[in-house]
Amino acid sequence: MDARTRRVVGWVIAIVGAVVAIVGGLADQIGLGGEGPDEFGGKQVAALVVGIVLVGVGLAVALWRPRRAEPT
């Protein structure tokens, strides 16, 4: 995989993670929460954690630069 493709894939992963985290955090307000309007349930916590992890992985993939081999 070349550097440009890796960056694009990383940014897509990060954006998907941000969307998952936002939906998980705002599930009650947008009508997806099932525990009640003022309760932050286990599924919301799981979605928030998964989203944050995806953002981190995506940024790591997008911004990671391999070391260049030093000439010998």
NORKASUL-V145406 format. One record per residue. RES is the residue in three letters. SS is DSSP state (hx for helix, st for strand, lp for the rest). PSI is psi as a letter, one per 40 degrees, with the letter a starting at -180 (none if undefined). NEAR is the number of other C-alpha atoms within 8 Angstrom. Layout:
RES;SS;PSI;NEAR + RES;SS;PSI;NEAR
//
This chain:
MET;lp;h;4 + ASP;lp;i;5 + ALA;hx;d;6 + ARG;hx;d;6 + THR;hx;d;8 + ARG;hx;d;11 + ARG;hx;d;11 + VAL;hx;d;9 + VAL;hx;d;11 + GLY;hx;d;15 + TRP;hx;d;12 + VAL;hx;d;9 + ILE;hx;d;13 + ALA;hx;d;14 + ILE;hx;d;10 + VAL;hx;d;11 + GLY;hx;d;15 + ALA;hx;d;12 + VAL;hx;d;9 + VAL;hx;d;12 + ALA;hx;d;14 + ILE;hx;d;10 + VAL;hx;d;9 + GLY;hx;d;13 + GLY;hx;d;11 + LEU;lp;e;8 + ALA;lp;d;11 + ASP;lp;d;14 + GLN;lp;d;8 + ILE;lp;e;7 + GLY;lp;e;6 + LEU;lp;e;7 + GLY;lp;i;12 + GLY;lp;e;7 + GLU;lp;e;7 + GLY;lp;i;7 + PRO;lp;d;8 + ASP;lp;e;5 + GLU;lp;h;7 + PHE;lp;h;8 + GLY;lp;i;9 + GLY;hx;d;6 + LYS;hx;d;7 + GLN;hx;d;12 + VAL;hx;d;11 + ALA;hx;d;9 + ALA;hx;d;13 + LEU;hx;d;13 + VAL;hx;d;9 + VAL;hx;d;11 + GLY;hx;d;15 + ILE;hx;d;11 + VAL;hx;d;9 + LEU;hx;d;13 + VAL;hx;d;14 + GLY;hx;d;9 + VAL;hx;d;11 + GLY;hx;d;16 + LEU;hx;d;13 + ALA;hx;d;9 + VAL;hx;d;12 + ALA;hx;d;12 + LEU;hx;e;8 + TRP;lp;h;7 + ARG;lp;h;4 + PRO;lp;i;4 + ARG;lp;i;4 + ARG;lp;i;4 + ALA;lp;h;4 + GLU;lp;h;4 + PRO;lp;i;3 + THR;lp;none;2
//
